Amino acid sequence: MSTDGAGACAHPLAFVRAQRGWSYQRLARVVARRARDLGVANMAAERQKVWRWEHRGVVPDRVSQLALAAELGVSAEKVESHPWPTWLPTGDVVRTDYPWNGAGSVTSMIDVVEGALTDRRGFLTITGAGVASLANEWLSLEPTRLVAALDGGRVDEQIVHRIEHNIPGLRLMDDRLGGEGVRRLVDAELRVVAELLARGSYTEKIGASLQLLAAELARVAGWASFDAGYHTSAQRYWIAALHAAHAAGDRLVGANIMKNMSLQCVDFARPGEAVELAEAAVASSGGISGRAGAMFQMRLARAYAALGDSAGCFRALARAEAAFDRSTPQDPAWANIFDEGFYTAQLGICYIDLGRLPQADRWLGRSLEVHPVARARDHATYLLRRAAVQIDLGNLDHGCALAREAVPFLEATRSQRNARRAEEVRRSLRRHASDPEVREVDQLLARPA
């Protein structure tokens, strides 16, 4: 059923319609039916009326709001206490105006651990000028020392090391299980760090270490939320992560956060914003080489490819290759994922977005030869990407074989991003619905999706 383009709009009502699969007319009928349940008769079910709520800033009358709230399971008390449209279930505002200091970082972390897990799967909240402003603010800041000494228990190096020890395991779990299975664990770790920062007593050095831990935990929580389809939560975690990285004085960690944010914009067909964030990440990293530098340049290449700018993409790819060739043991731990399999897969995806399918197939094939199958989620991604390419190239049998191969990896990981990729492959297969093998593969892909 059509939702009249709701998914492309940032208004909270668009989020609700997209989640429910409602067109404007269907929403109008739902409100009218619920209004009758509330004892208000003869309310007209007008498509144009609800369209104006979403696009013209028209505030629905009280009865209409209560009727919609009843359908969505929102209490009348919340409707009264929160002005339209903030009471809508997906209407959480992503706050970006935290001060760029230690206190602002702590406040952002407390806010995110109190609310991010309540997000329903939806769409981006920060768009357009908000993205550009955030990137510019981050680049204009100079690292500052954390000034913190609140009353409470003493935080020592042993506590910091214990939390730090957990992070590689969380990254590994996310890589092998998918974001849905990990995001609550990461959020729990972040909550501990936020409370230590807010209530503990510690030296400036320990405070900076805590902020750095918070930055990486919030980044991983944001990535896990992004993978699981909780996109507003992902943005909220990443905002908190940027503030924590600044408070810790670590520009490289901040660059990695904006790299993640750039990919989210690519996924939501916002390539201009993706380029801004990726360029900010490259600039913030100070032209670093090695795997980290290659990752930043590759993310910029992906953004340019999504924009359709082949020249910009190839310039970034050349810089990524040069940086990758200069990998050093000093690369941060989070850059270890950027191996040959990851690198060549990203090349292939750039070529997909540029419409150069033979080259895309060649690089994706090379990636699958060397990519470790233990990284189940990414392996499924690359199999699905190549399956779609093969189908589009007319190699139906090979495409079906690749899709079959992806199924066990899809079942092992709970990734909404991969579920979406599987749906894309299914749409390509529907052009060949008369083929018995195609129908069988379609059913296999439908199960894990």
C-alpha positions in Angstrom: 0.0 0.0 0.0 1.3 3.5 -0.8 2.2 5.8 2.1 2.4 8.8 -0.2 6.1 9.2 0.3 6.0 9.4 4.1 9.3 7.8 4.5 11.1 10.7 2.9 9.7 13.3 5.3 11.1 14.2 8.7 7.8 15.1 10.3 6.9 12.7 13.1 3.5 11.9 11.6 5.4 10.7 8.5 7.2 8.3 10.7 4.0 7.0 12.2 2.4 6.5 8.8 5.4 4.7 7.4 5.5 2.4 10.4 1.8 1.6 10.1 1.7 1.5 6.3 -1.0 4.2 6.3 -1.8 6.4 3.4 -3.2 9.9 4.2 -6.7 8.6 3.4 -6.2 5.5 5.6 -5.0 7.7 8.5 -8.1 9.9 8.1 -10.3 6.9 8.3 -8.5 5.6 11.4 -9.0 9.0 13.2 -12.6 9.2 12.2 -13.3 5.6 13.5 -11.5 6.3 16.8 -13.4 9.6 17.1 -16.7 7.7 16.8 -15.4 5.4 19.6 -14.9 8.5 21.7 -18.5 9.5 21.1 -17.9 12.1 18.4 -20.1 11.4 15.4 -20.0 12.5 11.8 -16.3 13.4 11.7 -15.3 13.5 8.0 -12.5 11.2 6.9 -10.6 13.8 4.8 -7.3 12.9 3.2 -6.4 16.6 2.7 -6.9 17.4 6.3 -4.3 15.0 7.5 -2.0 16.0 4.7 -2.1 19.6 6.1 -1.2 18.2 9.6 2.0 16.8 8.1 3.0 19.4 5.5 1.5 22.8 6.5 2.0 22.9 10.2 -1.7 22.7 10.9 -2.3 21.4 14.5 -5.1 18.8 14.7 -8.1 19.6 16.9 -8.2 18.0 20.3 -10.6 15.3 19.4 -8.5 14.2 16.4 -5.4 14.1 18.5 -7.1 12.0 21.2 -8.5 9.7 18.5 -5.0 9.2 17.0 -3.5 8.8 20.4 -6.0 6.1 21.3 -5.1 4.2 18.1 -1.3 4.5 18.8 -1.6 3.6 22.5 -0.6 7.0 23.8 -2.2 8.2 27.0 -4.5 11.3 27.0 -2.3 12.7 29.7 0.7 12.7 27.4 -1.3 14.4 24.7 -2.2 17.1 27.2 1.3 17.5 28.5 3.2 17.4 25.2 2.2 19.7 22.4 1.6 18.3 18.9 3.6 16.6 17.4 6.0 15.8 20.2 3.6 13.2 21.8 3.7 11.0 18.7 5.6 7.7 19.4 8.4 8.5 17.0 8.4 12.2 17.6 11.5 12.3 19.8 13.7 15.3 19.0 17.4 14.6 18.7 19.0 17.3 20.8 22.2 18.8 19.3 22.7 21.9 21.5 24.7 20.5 24.3 27.7 22.6 25.4 31.0 21.4 24.0 32.6 20.7 27.4 32.8 18.0 30.0 29.4 18.9 31.6 27.7 19.0 28.2 29.2 15.5 27.4 27.8 14.1 30.7 24.4 15.6 30.1 24.2 14.2 26.6 25.2 10.7 27.9 22.6 10.8 30.7 19.9 11.9 28.1 20.8 9.1 25.7 20.9 6.3 28.2 17.6 7.4 29.6 15.8 7.5 26.3 17.6 5.9 23.3 16.4 2.4 23.8 12.7 3.5 23.6 13.0 4.5 19.9 10.9 2.6 17.5 12.4 1.7 14.1 12.0 4.8 12.0 13.9 7.4 10.1 16.4 10.1 10.4 15.6 13.1 12.6 18.6 15.3 12.1 18.8 16.4 8.4 19.8 19.2 6.2 21.2 22.2 7.9 21.4 20.3 11.2 24.0 18.0 9.8 26.1 20.7 8.2 26.0 22.8 11.5 27.0 19.8 13.5 30.0 19.0 11.2 31.1 22.6 11.2 30.9 22.9 15.0 32.9 19.8 15.5 35.7 21.0 13.1 35.8 24.5 14.7 36.4 23.1 18.2 39.8 22.7 19.9 40.2 19.9 22.5 39.8 21.0 26.1 40.7 19.4 29.3 37.9 17.8 31.3 37.3 19.8 34.5 35.4 17.6 36.8 35.4 16.7 40.5 32.0 15.9 41.8 31.3 14.4 45.2 31.1 10.6 45.2 33.2 7.5 45.1 36.8 7.5 43.8 37.2 6.2 40.2 40.6 4.6 39.7 42.6 3.1 36.8 41.4 -0.4 37.7 37.8 0.6 37.1 38.7 2.3 33.8 40.7 -0.8 32.6 37.9 -3.1 33.5 35.4 -1.3 31.3 38.0 -0.8 28.6 38.6 -4.6 28.6 34.9 -5.2 27.7 34.8 -3.0 24.5 36.6 -5.4 22.1 34.2 -8.2 23.1 31.2 -5.9 22.4 32.6 -5.0 19.0 33.1 -8.7 18.2 29.5 -9.6 19.3 28.1 -6.8 17.1 30.1 -8.1 14.2 28.9 -11.7 14.6 25.4 -11.3 16.1 24.2 -8.0 14.6 23.1 -4.9 16.3 19.8 -6.2 17.7 21.5 -8.6 20.0 24.1 -6.2 21.3 22.7 -2.7 21.6 21.2 -3.2 25.1 24.5 -4.6 26.4 26.5 -1.6 25.1 23.9 0.7 26.5 24.3 -0.9 29.9 28.0 -0.3 29.8 27.5 3.3 28.7 25.1 3.8 31.6 27.8 2.8 34.1 30.3 5.2 32.5 27.8 8.0 32.5 27.0 7.5 36.2 30.7 7.4 37.1 31.2 10.7 35.3 28.2 12.3 36.8 28.6 11.0 40.4 32.2 9.8 40.8 35.3 11.5 42.1 38.4 11.2 39.8 41.5 13.0 38.6 41.5 14.9 35.3 43.4 12.0 33.7 40.8 9.5 34.8 38.0 11.8 33.7 39.5 12.0 30.2 39.8 8.2 30.1 36.1 7.9 31.1 35.1 10.3 28.4 37.0 8.3 25.8 35.3 5.1 27.0 32.0 6.8 26.8 32.7 8.1 23.3 33.5 4.6 22.0 30.7 2.9 23.8 28.2 5.5 22.5 29.6 5.0 19.0 29.2 1.3 19.2 25.7 1.7 20.6 24.8 4.0 17.8 26.2 1.6 15.2 24.2 -1.3 16.8 21.1 0.8 16.8 21.6 1.8 13.2 22.1 -1.9 12.2 18.9 -2.9 14.1 16.8 -0.1 12.5 16.6 2.3 15.4 17.8 5.3 13.5 16.8 8.1 15.8 18.5 6.3 18.7 21.6 5.9 16.6 21.7 9.7 16.0 21.3 10.3 19.7 24.1 8.0 20.7 26.4 9.5 18.1 25.7 13.1 19.3 26.6 12.0 22.8 29.7 10.2 21.4 30.9 13.3 19.7 30.7 15.4 22.8 32.5 12.7 24.8 35.3 12.5 22.2 35.7 16.3 22.4 35.8 16.2 26.2 38.5 13.5 25.9 40.4 15.5 23.4 40.5 12.7 20.8 39.8 14.0 17.3 40.4 10.6 15.7 37.6 9.0 17.7 35.3 11.9 16.7 36.2 11.4 13.1 35.2 7.8 13.3 31.8 8.8 14.8 31.1 11.1 11.9 32.2 8.4 9.5 29.4 6.2 10.9 26.9 9.1 10.6 27.9 9.6 7.0 27.0 6.0 6.1 23.6 6.4 7.8 23.0 9.4 5.5 24.0 7.2 2.5 21.5 4.6 3.5 18.8 7.2 3.7 19.5 8.6 0.2 21.0 11.9 1.6 24.3 11.8 -0.2 25.0 15.6 0.1 24.8 15.3 3.9 26.9 12.1 3.7 29.6 14.0 1.9 29.6 16.8 4.5 30.0 14.4 7.3 32.7 12.3 5.6 34.7 15.4 4.6 34.5 16.6 8.2 35.8 13.2 9.4 38.7 13.3 6.9 39.6 16.9 8.0 39.2 16.1 11.7 41.6 13.1 11.3 44.4 15.4 10.1 45.2 13.4 7.0 46.2 10.3 8.9 47.4 7.2 7.0 47.0 3.6 7.8 43.7 1.7 8.1 42.0 4.5 9.9 42.9 7.0 7.2 41.8 4.5 4.5 38.4 4.1 6.3 37.7 7.8 6.3 38.6 8.2 2.6 36.5 5.1 1.7 33.5 6.5 3.5 34.0 9.8 1.5 34.2 7.7 -1.7 31.0 5.9 -0.7 29.3 9.3 -0.2 30.5 10.6 -3.5 29.4 7.4 -5.3 25.9 7.8 -3.7 25.9 11.4 -5.0 26.7 10.1 -8.5 30.0 12.1 -8.5 32.4 9.6 -10.1 35.3 12.0 -10.1 35.0 12.8 -6.4 34.6 9.0 -5.7 37.7 8.0 -7.6 39.8 10.8 -6.0 38.8 9.5 -2.6 39.4 5.9 -3.6 43.0 6.7 -4.7 43.6 8.4 -1.3 42.1 5.4 0.4 44.4 3.0 -1.5 47.5 5.1 -0.6 46.5 5.2 3.0 45.7 1.5 3.2 49.2 0.6 1.7 50.7 2.5 4.6 49.0 0.5 7.4 50.9 0.5 10.7 50.7 -1.3 14.0 49.7 2.1 15.5 46.2 1.9 13.9 43.5 2.1 16.6 41.8 -1.1 17.5 38.5 -0.1 15.9 40.3 0.1 12.5 41.2 -3.6 12.5 38.0 -4.4 10.6 39.3 -2.6 7.6 41.1 -5.6 6.0 41.3 -6.6 2.4 37.9 -8.2 2.4 36.3 -5.1 3.8 38.3 -2.8 1.5 37.4 -4.6 -1.7 33.8 -4.9 -0.8 33.5 -1.2 -0.3 35.1 -0.7 -3.7 32.5 -3.0 -5.2 29.6 -1.1 -3.5 31.0 2.2 -4.8 30.8 0.8 -8.4 27.3 -0.4 -7.7 26.2 3.1 -6.8 28.0 4.5 -9.9 26.1 2.0 -12.1 29.3 0.1 -13.2 28.1 -3.5 -12.5 30.9 -5.6 -14.1 33.5 -3.8 -12.0 31.3 -4.1 -8.9 30.9 -7.8 -9.5 34.7 -8.3 -9.8 35.5 -6.5 -6.6 32.7 -8.1 -4.6 33.8 -11.5 -5.9 37.3 -10.8 -4.7 36.0 -9.7 -1.3 34.1 -12.9 -0.8 37.2 -14.9 -1.5 39.1 -13.4 1.4 36.4 -12.0 3.8 36.2 -14.1 7.0 32.9 -15.9 7.3 33.0 -15.4 11.1 32.0 -11.8 10.4 28.5 -13.1 9.6 26.7 -9.9 9.2 29.1 -8.3 6.7 29.5 -11.6 4.9 25.7 -11.7 4.4 25.8 -8.1 3.1 28.4 -8.8 0.5 26.7 -12.0 -0.7 23.4 -10.1 -1.1 25.1 -7.2 -2.8 26.7 -9.5 -5.3 23.6 -11.6 -5.8 21.7 -8.4 -6.8 24.5 -7.5 -9.2 24.5 -10.9 -10.8 20.7 -10.8 -11.3 20.9 -7.4 -12.9 23.7 -8.6 -15.2 21.4 -11.4 -16.3 23.1 -14.3 -14.5 20.0 -15.5 -12.7 21.4 -18.9 -11.6 24.5 -17.4 -10.0 22.4 -14.7 -8.3 20.1 -17.3 -6.8 23.1 -19.4 -5.6 24.6 -16.3 -3.9 21.3 -15.5 -2.3 21.0 -19.1 -1.0 24.5 -18.9 0.4 23.5 -15.7 2.3 20.5 -17.3 4.1 22.4 -19.0 7.0 24.3 -15.7 7.7 21.0 -13.8 7.7 19.5 -16.2 10.2 22.6 -16.0 12.4 22.4 -12.2 12.7 19.5 -9.9 13.4 20.3 -7.0 11.1 17.6 -4.8 9.7 20.0 -3.4 7.2 20.6 -6.9 5.8 16.8 -7.6 5.9 16.4 -4.6 3.6 19.1 -5.9 1.3 17.3 -9.2 1.2 14.1 -7.4 0.2 16.0 -5.7 -2.6 17.1 -9.0 -3.9 13.6 -10.4 -3.7 12.3 -7.4 -5.7 14.9 -8.2 -8.4 13.8 -11.8 -8.4 10.2 -11.0 -9.0 11.0 -10.2 -12.6 11.6 -13.9 -13.0 8.7 -15.2 -10.8 7.9 -18.0 -13.3 11.2 -19.8 -12.5 10.7 -22.5 -9.8 14.2 -21.9 -8.4 13.5 -18.2 -8.1 10.3 -18.8 -6.2 12.2 -21.1 -3.8 14.9 -18.6 -3.2 12.3 -15.9 -2.7 10.7 -18.0 0.1 14.1 -18.6 1.7 14.9 -14.9 1.8 11.5 -14.1 3.2 12.0 -16.1 6.3 15.1 -14.4 7.9 13.9 -11.0 6.6 
